[in-house]
Amino acid sequence: MVRTTASRLLSILKPPIDNVIDAEITVVGSGPGGAITAAMLAAADRDVLLIEEGEFLPLESAVHFSREEVCQKYRNGGITVGMGKAKVGYVEGRCVGGGSEINRGLYHRPPPEVLEGWKREFRTDQTLADDLMPHVAASEQIAKISHLPGPAPTISEKLGDGARRLGWHCMEVPRLFSYAPTWKSGSPGVKQSMTETFIPRYLEAGGKMLPETRVRRLERHGGRWHLNATRTEGGDRRPLEIRTKTVFVACGAVQTAALLRRSGLRRNVGNTLAFHPMIKAVARFPEPVNGDGSLEPVHQVKEFDPNFSLGCSISKPPAVALAMMDRPESLPELEGQWEHAAIYYAQTTGGRGVVRPLPGFDDPLVRVRHDPVDMQNLAEGLRRLAECLLAAGAEAIFPNVAGCPPLRSMADLRHLPDELPSERVSLTTLHMFSSCPMGEARERTVANSFGKVHDVDDLHLADASLLCGPTVVNPQGTIMALAHRNVVHFLESRRH
Ligand SMILES: Cc1cc2nc3c(=O)[nH]c(=O)nc-3n(C[C@H](O)[C@H](O)[C@H](O)COP(=O)(O)OP(=O)(O)OC[C@H]3O[C@@H](n4cnc5c(N)ncnc54)[C@H](O)[C@@H]3O)c2cc1C
C-alpha cells in the first residue's frame, strides 16, 4: 500500500524569491479529476505543476467526519449555501485530494444509460460506455474498490431490512477502500482517497506540488498562460505568478466555473450547474442502532432510480442534531437516545443552478432552483424512505420538514406533502456537476468531448464540471474514468 511519507512531501515546491514559477503543464485543483490528470501527465515524463488551494494533510490527520476534519479539509468549515426559494447546503473539500479525502468513497461505475443520454443531448460522441470501460478499469486498478468483508453497520442493515420486507431492490455499495484483514479488531483499513493513491504516484513520478495556493485568474499573454495566484504562508498571502503552456482546470464544479468566469471566459460557463438534492429524516428505533464500530453505512435502495434513491448518512450526534434543524420541537424525543437514532435520506437528480463570481469576494454566488417535478420526486422519495424505515421497525421518523408531525405508523404517511414546500425544508447536496458541460453541441457546451475548452488554446477541464448532467449514482467513479480517458487522449494527440 502506498502511504504519504515525509520524503514525498519534499516534492512540495518552495516558491522562488521573485514569485514566478514556470512549468510546461499546470493542473489547478487536486481532487479526483486533477489528481488523476496530474499523475498521468507526470508518468508520461511531462513537466507538471499541481496547484491546490487547501493544505496537504495525510488522510489520518483527523478522525473521519470529526469537527477537526471539517475545520481542516472542508471549504468554509462545511457551511456553504446555494441561495434560492429552498435553501440548499452544499459541501466541498478544500485540501490536497479534494472531495476524495472527506467523502465515504461509495463507488459506482458510470451508468451506461446516463452516458447514452449525454451522447444524445450534448453530442459527446466518444463518451460511450465501451469507450470509458478501459479507463474505469485503469483507475480501479490504482484506487482499490471493495465490498465490506463482513456485516454492515446496523444503521445500514436497517435500510436493507426494510427494503427486503417491501420487495425493493437494495444494494451494498462498494467503496474506494482497502479493508484490513483484521478489520473487526481495529481500524477498518484505508480509504483509497487521492492522497493514498494518485497523489503519491504523481510525486514519485517527479510531479511538483504547490498546496495552499489559490489561483485567482487565468490570463493569456504571448501564447502562454499566466496564472495569477496567492500563496498562504504563515497566515500571510503572497502573490505568485505561474507561467505555463497548458492548463488543466480541476477545481470542482462550482470553483471551476467561478475561475473561468473571473478569467473572462463566460460562454455557457456556470449556467447549467446540476446537483443531487437530498432531503433527510431521522429514524428512532426501539433498540440501539448507532455507534457500533468504525464502519460506515453502505446500503442504497435503487428500486426507484432514476427518480430518486434512498440511503443512509453518517449519524454522529452532532449530525443528528443538524438533521433535526427544522423541527426543534422534536428534539426532546431523542434526548439520551442518540444510539437509537440514525439519519437516512432520499436523493433526486433535479437540482439546477448557476454560478457567478462576486467581485471582491473569494466565494462565488450559487443560485439554485427546483422545478415542481423535482419537489414532487423529493416528497415521494421521503414517503418511500419513511415506509422503508417503518417496515424495518423504526418507532418514529422525523422528516426534516418544518411543521410535519413525527411519523409513527404507515397511516401517518398521509401527513407528508405531495410536493416538498420550499420554504419549510432544508436540502443538502454532496454531488455537484455540469457547470461547464462537454460535447460537440457548441450551443450548450463549454468544452469538447475530451475536455478541451472550445476556441481557447491549451486550456482543458478535468473535473466534475465537465459532466453533462446528474450521474444518478455517486459521481466519483464517473469523474475518475473521464479524467483518465481525457488525459490519455491529450497525451496521445500530442504524440502525433
Ligand atoms: C462530504 C462528501 C461526501 C461525498 N461522498 C461521495 C461518495 O461517497 N461517493 C462519490 O462518488 N462521491 C461523493 N462525493 C462527491 C465527490 O467527492 C465529488 O464528486 C468529487 O470529489 C469531485 O471531484 P473533482 O475533481 O471534480 O473536484 P473536488 O474533489 O471538489 O476537488 C477540487 C479541488 O480544487 C481545489 N480548488 C478549488 N478552487 C481552486 C483554486 N482557485 N485554486 C487552487 N485550487 C482550487 C479545491 O480546494 C479542491 O481540493 C462526496 C462529496 C462530499 C463533499
The ligand as an SDF file (V2000), in Angstrom:
LIG
                    3D

 53 58  0  0  0  0  0  0  0  0999 V2000
  -18.9430   15.0310    2.2580 C   0  0  0  0  0  0  0  0  0  0  0  0
  -18.9320   14.4640    0.8550 C   0  0  0  0  0  0  0  0  0  0  0  0
  -19.2670   13.1190    0.6580 C   0  0  0  0  0  0  0  0  0  0  0  0
  -19.2840   12.5820   -0.6280 C   0  0  0  0  0  0  0  0  0  0  0  0
  -19.4910   11.2460   -0.8030 N   0  0  0  0  0  0  0  0  0  0  0  0
  -19.2730   10.6840   -2.0110 C   0  0  0  0  0  0  0  0  0  0  0  0
  -19.2570    9.2780   -2.1760 C   0  0  0  0  0  0  0  0  0  0  0  0
  -19.3900    8.5190   -1.2160 O   0  0  0  0  0  0  0  0  0  0  0  0
  -19.0660    8.7820   -3.4370 N   0  0  0  0  0  0  0  0  0  0  0  0
  -18.8880    9.6130   -4.5350 C   0  0  0  0  0  0  0  0  0  0  0  0
  -18.7620    9.0960   -5.6580 O   0  0  0  0  0  0  0  0  0  0  0  0
  -18.8630   10.9480   -4.3890 N   0  0  0  0  0  0  0  0  0  0  0  0
  -19.0130   11.5030   -3.1690 C   0  0  0  0  0  0  0  0  0  0  0  0
  -18.9190   12.8460   -3.0120 N   0  0  0  0  0  0  0  0  0  0  0  0
  -18.6710   13.6780   -4.2060 C   0  0  0  0  0  0  0  0  0  0  0  0
  -17.2150   13.6050   -4.6780 C   0  0  0  0  0  0  0  0  0  0  0  0
  -16.3340   13.7460   -3.5810 O   0  0  0  0  0  0  0  0  0  0  0  0
  -17.0000   14.7060   -5.7050 C   0  0  0  0  0  0  0  0  0  0  0  0
  -17.9040   14.4930   -6.7800 O   0  0  0  0  0  0  0  0  0  0  0  0
  -15.5710   14.7200   -6.2450 C   0  0  0  0  0  0  0  0  0  0  0  0
  -14.6340   14.9180   -5.2130 O   0  0  0  0  0  0  0  0  0  0  0  0
  -15.4200   15.8400   -7.2620 C   0  0  0  0  0  0  0  0  0  0  0  0
  -14.1260   15.7710   -7.7950 O   0  0  0  0  0  0  0  0  0  0  0  0
  -13.4780   16.9940   -8.5700 P   0  0  0  0  0  0  0  0  0  0  0  0
  -12.1430   16.5690   -9.0280 O   0  0  0  0  0  0  0  0  0  0  0  0
  -14.4490   17.4790   -9.5860 O   0  0  0  0  0  0  0  0  0  0  0  0
  -13.3600   18.1970   -7.5110 O   0  0  0  0  0  0  0  0  0  0  0  0
  -13.0400   18.2930   -5.9630 P   0  0  0  0  0  0  0  0  0  0  0  0
  -12.9300   16.9670   -5.3300 O   0  0  0  0  0  0  0  0  0  0  0  0
  -14.0340   19.2600   -5.4280 O   0  0  0  0  0  0  0  0  0  0  0  0
  -11.5960   18.9570   -5.9230 O   0  0  0  0  0  0  0  0  0  0  0  0
  -11.3460   20.2640   -6.3500 C   0  0  0  0  0  0  0  0  0  0  0  0
  -10.1070   20.7870   -5.6270 C   0  0  0  0  0  0  0  0  0  0  0  0
   -9.7330   22.0200   -6.2440 O   0  0  0  0  0  0  0  0  0  0  0  0
   -9.3270   22.9280   -5.2450 C   0  0  0  0  0  0  0  0  0  0  0  0
   -9.5490   24.2900   -5.7420 N   0  0  0  0  0  0  0  0  0  0  0  0
  -10.7320   24.8910   -5.9510 C   0  0  0  0  0  0  0  0  0  0  0  0
  -10.5530   26.1300   -6.4310 N   0  0  0  0  0  0  0  0  0  0  0  0
   -9.2270   26.3170   -6.5260 C   0  0  0  0  0  0  0  0  0  0  0  0
   -8.4160   27.4110   -6.9670 C   0  0  0  0  0  0  0  0  0  0  0  0
   -8.9580   28.5420   -7.4220 N   0  0  0  0  0  0  0  0  0  0  0  0
   -7.0590   27.2730   -6.9250 N   0  0  0  0  0  0  0  0  0  0  0  0
   -6.4850   26.1120   -6.4660 C   0  0  0  0  0  0  0  0  0  0  0  0
   -7.2150   25.0550   -6.0410 N   0  0  0  0  0  0  0  0  0  0  0  0
   -8.5730   25.1490   -6.0850 C   0  0  0  0  0  0  0  0  0  0  0  0
  -10.2150   22.5930   -4.0570 C   0  0  0  0  0  0  0  0  0  0  0  0
   -9.6330   23.0600   -2.8480 O   0  0  0  0  0  0  0  0  0  0  0  0
  -10.3390   21.0790   -4.1510 C   0  0  0  0  0  0  0  0  0  0  0  0
   -9.3780   20.4250   -3.3580 O   0  0  0  0  0  0  0  0  0  0  0  0
  -18.9640   13.4180   -1.7420 C   0  0  0  0  0  0  0  0  0  0  0  0
  -18.6510   14.7660   -1.5520 C   0  0  0  0  0  0  0  0  0  0  0  0
  -18.6290   15.2940   -0.2610 C   0  0  0  0  0  0  0  0  0  0  0  0
  -18.2710   16.7450   -0.1020 C   0  0  0  0  0  0  0  0  0  0  0  0
  1  2  1  0
  2  3  1  0
  2 52  2  0
  3  4  2  0
  4  5  1  0
  4 50  1  0
  5  6  2  0
  6  7  1  0
  6 13  1  0
  7  8  2  0
  7  9  1  0
  9 10  1  0
 10 11  2  0
 10 12  1  0
 12 13  2  0
 13 14  1  0
 14 15  1  0
 14 50  1  0
 15 16  1  0
 16 17  1  0
 16 18  1  0
 18 19  1  0
 18 20  1  0
 20 21  1  0
 20 22  1  0
 22 23  1  0
 23 24  1  0
 24 25  2  0
 24 26  1  0
 24 27  1  0
 27 28  1  0
 28 29  2  0
 28 30  1  0
 28 31  1  0
 31 32  1  0
 32 33  1  0
 33 34  1  0
 33 48  1  0
 34 35  1  0
 35 36  1  0
 35 46  1  0
 36 37  1  0
 36 45  1  0
 37 38  2  0
 38 39  1  0
 39 40  1  0
 39 45  2  0
 40 41  1  0
 40 42  2  0
 42 43  1  0
 43 44  2  0
 44 45  1  0
 46 47  1  0
 46 48  1  0
 48 49  1  0
 50 51  2  0
 51 52  1  0
 52 53  1  0
M  END
$$$$
